[in-house]
Amino acid sequence: MDTTRIALRAIISAAFVACGLGAGAACAQSTFPPPAIQAEAAVGQKIAIWEQSNYSVLCRDLGTPTFQLESKPALGEVMPEWLSYTVPTGQRCEDMKFSGMIVWYQAGQVPGTDVVVWRVGFPREFGTHTPNTGDHRVTTTIVIR
């Protein structure tokens, strides 16, 4: 596993530690992407602009998050990566695997500011009376240095 992926897994684990300490419903709401994200990248650098798994407080996989690119970046490339997230030991649902996704940005070779718009959605657990959250539209601004 490369160092970027190891570091990213540590970030995801930290986010879920914080999530596991709070109330389940409030935590689920706070983990959706914000409407706007700002990031920086070096020329040619690949960065994670957002990551999330999709499971309930009852330790049930809620399905693979959906991704739709609305506007392509001019100076780089955006790509989703679907993955299997393993909950760290000591947290609720420990050692269980759930569906997840990382949205990556690969900077090009030209410095500047890039803007990309994308949507992410979260399926819900079959049989529940809770509706899904719908799509979340995100505008991401990346400054390439």
Buried (B, 14 or more C-beta within 10 A) or exposed (E): EEEEEEEBBEEBBEBBEEBBEEEEEEBBEEBBBEEEBEBEBEBEBBBBBBBBBBBBBEEBBBBBBBBEBEEEBEBBBBEBBEBEBBBBEEBBBEEBBBBBBBBBBBBBEEEBEBEBBBBBBBBBBEEEEEEBBEBBBBBBEBEBE
